[in-house]
Amino acid sequence: MSGVKFGPKTEMEMMGITNSYWGVCGFTSTFHAMYELNPGKKPLIIGAYIATKVLAEIKTYLVMLKASGNFSLLNEIQTFTRTFPKTTTGCDFSNFDIDKYIARINDAVNKTEAEIVKDGYYSIGMPPAGVVDYVTRMWEYKATLSKGDTGGDGIIGVKRDARVMYDGLCHYMYRLNGKIYSWGNTYTSVTDANPAYQVIWTIDIKP
């Protein structure tokens, strides 16, 4: 996660603001992609900076996975999230549980937007296959996963240290025409976003 830069935001940048509060980059990077590639969905996607709408989208996806019996992917998501490092605010994900996470989202209806964005426990990790599944299941677009950096547009997964899963995956961003979108900001390159980042996964998205 990272802080949002000050100043006015473009609609494209707004898609990633909730990722500055929580680790939900698998979802917000997809919002960037769909905003660019699916003009018909823009009225729905523009609200992606509202925390309650993002949580509703995540919950819908998780419930669909449960209903379809895709417990293998649910277990991957749960296991990956448990590897998240403890945050500076003290959030510990080592006991992350999908059902408890959904219950936490349900409880958000009794909270204000300000209270919700301060709660780091709304973070959730998405394996590369999970992002591909989310794009195809929820947005009905074709997503192709490649290991390494293909150099093209799409959702990119990066590493910066020796994390244990998915070749060190720690974050997703959206790349379009060389520009990088993440955390509610625009960057000129991956290293502009973070000098330590190295692209290790690319997800190409097509209608």
C-alpha positions, -999 to +999 in steps of 0.1 A: +000+000+000+011+036-005-001+071+002-021+090-024-004+121-038-020+154-032-038+173-060-068+167-082-074+132-095-084+121-130-112+095-132-087+069-142-066+076-111-097+075-089-101+038-097-071+029-075-077+051-044-090+023-021-057+005-027-040+033-008-060+022+023-060-015+019-041-042+000-068-048-027-046-042-058-059-073-076-093-057-078-083-020-083-059-029-111-088-046-128-110-015-123-083+005-142-083-020-170-121-021-173-124+017-172-100+018-202-113-012-221-150-013-214-166+021-220-201+007-214-192-001-178-177+033-169-208+046-150-204+016-127-166+017-124-164+055-117-177+047-082-148+024-075-132+050-052-161+045-027-150+020-001-184+004+004-187-002-034-153-019-035-162-041-006-195-050-022-177-060-054-151-081-035-179-098-015-199-106-046-169-123-062-161-144-031-197-155-028-198-164-064-166-186-059-183-203-030-215-209-049-196-224-078-177-247-055-143-232-064-128-239-030-093-245-045-091-208-055-107-197-023-080-216-004-053-200-025-067-165-018-068-174+019-033-188+020-018-159+000-034-133+023-020-150+053+015-143+040+009-105+040+034-088+063+021-071+094+012-035+087+026-004+104-009+000+120-006-035+135-028-056+112-018-092+113-031-114+085-016-147+096-051-160+106-070-146+077-102-165+070-125-160+040-158-165+059-147-141+086-136-116+059-171-117+043-187-112+077-164-082+082-177-067+050-213-074+061-206-055+093-194-025+073-230-014+067-230-001+103-198+020+098-191+053+082-168+056+051-141+072+073-142+042+097-141+017+069-110+031+051-091+031+083-096-006+088-066-024+072-082-058+077-102-052+045-071-062+026-071-094+006-045-111-015-053-123-051-031-150-067-023-144-104-049-171-113-074-153-091-070-120-110-075-139-142-106-156-129-120-123-115-116-106-149-133-135-168-160-143-142-171-108-132-162-087-163-165-114-190-132-103-206-104-127-217-074-126-195-041-143-204-014-148-177+022-147-187+053-152-165+077-123-167+072-089-184+058-090-219+062-053-222+026-047-232-004-031-217-022-050-189-022-058-153+014-063-141+025-082-109+057-070-093+081-081-066+105-061-044+118-086-019+119-123-011+083-131-005+075-168-007+045-171-030+042-166-068+078-157-073+078-129-047+046-112-059+038-082-037+016-059-058-004-054-090-006-023-111-022-014-144+000-004-174-013+015-203+009+031-231+039+030-207+021+048-179+015+030-146-017+034-125-018+025-088-028+038-054-048+067-071-017+080-088-001+079-123+036+070-128+059+073-158+073+038-152+073+008-128+105+021-112+089+056-108+063+039-087+089+021-067+126+018-076+127-017-061+099-031-082+105-058-108+077-071-131+073-108-127+037-114-141+017-099-169-020-103-174-031-093-209-069-084-211-090-085-242-128-083-249 
